[in-house]
Each structure stands twice: as C-alpha cells, then as structure tokens.
Amino acid sequence: MKLSQQIKPISYLKAHAAELVRNLGENPGPLVITQNGEAKAVLQDIESYEQTQETMALLKILALGTRQIEEGKVHPAADALQRLRDKNSEL
C-alpha cells in the first residue's frame, strides 16, 4: 500500500483504533498520524518494528567497527589468533 494512503488524522485514530491495529497486522507498514495537518507519530506492526530495531542494532555495530578501524584499534586476525595460541600454550 502506498504511504500516501497510510496517513490518518488523530481524530480517525481515536475513532477507529481497533480497526487500524487490525489493519496493521494484515497490511504491514507504517501508518502516519497527523495532528493539525502535520505528521506527529507513526504506528507500525510489531514485526516491522522488531525488524527496524534489529537493523538499527546492526548499523550501530557497523558504525562502531568503522570507527575502531579509523582509530587504529584493530589488529590482524592472524596476530589475535597467535596471541590466543600463546596464552593457551602457557596453561
């Protein structure tokens, strides 16, 4: 469904909340809620929300890794494995 068809005023939300929630389950995707003609909130089904959260977590991990590379806080895998082998042989 087009996003332009997924825009409802807050008065519609108040009057049709159960129907909108049911429709979110059948037609996943965001529903934009407006107040005084301006977008104020977004409703989405739980699966889409969870997927968004997982995507955000992965993007944060990627950003952290990129920052660590830029700061020189990384070491070649071979060096890390050798250090582990050395520590294991000491035990």
N, C-alpha and C positions, 0 to 999 in steps of 0.2 A: 504494500500500500504506500502511496506517495506521502511524504512528510506533510505536504500541504493539506492533506485530508486528515492528518493526525494532530490538528490544532483545535483546541476547545477552550471556551472561556470558563473561568472558575465557577460561574453560575451553573453551567452544564455539568461540571464535575459534582457539584453539590446535589443536583437533582438526579443524576444518573450514575452515581459512584459504583454500585454493584454491577451495572451493565458494562461500564468502562473496564473494570477489573476483569470481568469475564472475557471481554473482547481482547484484552491484553494477552490472555492465555491462548486465545485462538489465533490472534494476529500479532506475533511478537514484533516489537519495535517501539520506539519512543512515542509518547503522547505529550505534546507540548500544551501546557496550561497557561492561559493568558489572564491578566488582570488589568483592567483599564486599557485594553488593546496592546499591552506589552507582554512578551514572554516572561514568565516568572518561575515556572517549575517544569520538570519533566517527570513523567511516570513511565516506568518500563516494567516488563515482566521479569520475574526473578531469574530465569535462565540467562536472559540478556544482561542483567545486572551482574550476575556472577561471572559471566564471560568478560565483561568490561573490567571487573576487578582483577581477574587473572591477567588480562592483557596489560593493565596498568602495573601490576607487580613485575611482570616480565620486562616491561620497558624501564622500570626503576633499576632492575638488576643490570640490564644492558647499559644504562647510563652510569651506574656505579663502576662497572667494568671498564667502560671507556675512560672515565675519569682516572681510575687507577693506572691505566695504560699511559695516559698523558702525564701523570705524576711520576712515572717510572717505578711504580710499586709492584711490578710483576717480574717474575723470573721464568726462565725457560723451563718447560716441563721436565726435561732431562735432568736439570740441576735439582729440582724438587724431588724427583724420584731417587736420585743418588743420595741426597740427604736422608731420605727415609730408609734407604738400604743401609747407610752408615749407622743410623740410630738403631736399626733392627739388629745389626751385627754386634753392637755393643751390649745388647741384652743377653 
